[in-house]
Each structure stands twice: as structure tokens, then as C-alpha cells.
């Protein structure tokens, strides 16, 4: 059966640095679950890496500040309005200053 419900896309999210030092190379897992708890989509990527993956990609997040990550079309994840999105930080680099 084809489910004709309206799909929505997660196009951006924010990462906040609560540490007193700058961070970079933030590796995150974004998971989308339907209303039964079954995973239906995911994206794992490294953000704030300063490698120019995004044209205006920052090299770091300064202490106690946040940065919004905008997805490109290739990294969008999709779901329905009633789906649950969870973002888990898997790893990051502390920048010694």
C-alpha cells in the first residue's frame, strides 16, 4: 500500500556549545521514527569541520554559542508531521586555545 500522507523535511538544526572551550568536528546521528517507534530514516555526518563542505562552513563553535546547520539537498532527511526526530551527538573535538 502507498501511504499518501504529506512528507516534511528537516532542513536545519542548531548545535549549542555549552563548554568553556571552542569545539569542532561535531559528529551527529539524526534519526527519524514513525509513531510506532520504528526508524524510517537517518543521517550521520560531521558538521563544523571547517573543510568547506558547506560554502560558509564555520571552523568551530565558540564557547557558549550556537550554530545552525542547514542541510543540502543530498543530506535532507524526510518524515511525516507526526514522526519523531532525535539528534544525538556522537563525537566532537575540543579546541585547545
ZIURSUL-V655879 format. One record per residue. N is the residue number from 1. RES is the residue in one small letter. SS is DSSP state (alpha for helix, beta for strand, coil for the rest). NEAR is the number of other C-alpha atoms within 10 Angstrom. Layout:
BEGIN
((N,RES,SS,NEAR) (N,RES,SS,NEAR))
END
This chain:
BEGIN
((1,x,coil,3) (2,x,coil,4) (3,x,coil,6) (4,x,coil,6) (5,x,coil,9) (6,x,coil,8) (7,x,beta,12) (8,x,beta,13) (9,x,beta,12) (10,x,beta,15) (11,x,coil,14) (12,x,beta,12) (13,x,beta,11) (14,x,beta,10) (15,x,beta,17) (16,x,beta,14) (17,x,coil,18) (18,x,coil,14) (19,x,coil,13) (20,x,coil,11) (21,x,coil,14) (22,x,beta,19) (23,x,beta,22) (24,x,beta,21) (25,x,beta,20) (26,x,beta,19) (27,x,beta,17) (28,x,beta,18) (29,x,beta,15) (30,x,beta,16) (31,x,beta,18) (32,x,beta,22) (33,x,beta,18) (34,x,coil,16) (35,x,coil,11) (36,x,coil,8) (37,x,coil,10) (38,x,coil,11) (39,x,beta,14) (40,x,beta,14) (41,x,beta,15) (42,x,beta,17) (43,x,beta,13) (44,x,beta,15) (45,x,beta,12) (46,x,beta,16) (47,x,beta,21) (48,x,coil,24) (49,x,coil,19) (50,x,coil,15) (51,x,coil,12) (52,x,coil,11) (53,x,coil,13) (54,x,coil,15) (55,x,coil,8) (56,x,coil,8) (57,x,coil,15) (58,x,coil,17) (59,x,coil,16) (60,x,coil,20) (61,x,beta,23) (62,x,coil,18) (63,x,coil,14) (64,x,coil,12) (65,x,coil,13) (66,x,beta,13) (67,x,beta,15) (68,x,beta,11) (69,x,beta,16) (70,x,beta,15) (71,x,coil,15) (72,x,coil,11) (73,x,alpha,8) (74,x,alpha,6) (75,x,alpha,14) (76,x,coil,15) (77,x,beta,20) (78,x,beta,18) (79,x,beta,19) (80,x,beta,15) (81,x,coil,12) (82,x,coil,11) (83,x,coil,18) (84,x,beta,17) (85,x,beta,17) (86,x,beta,10) (87,x,beta,15) (88,x,beta,11) (89,x,beta,13) (90,x,beta,12) (91,x,beta,13) (92,x,beta,16) (93,x,beta,14) (94,x,beta,16) (95,x,beta,13) (96,x,coil,7) (97,x,coil,5))
END
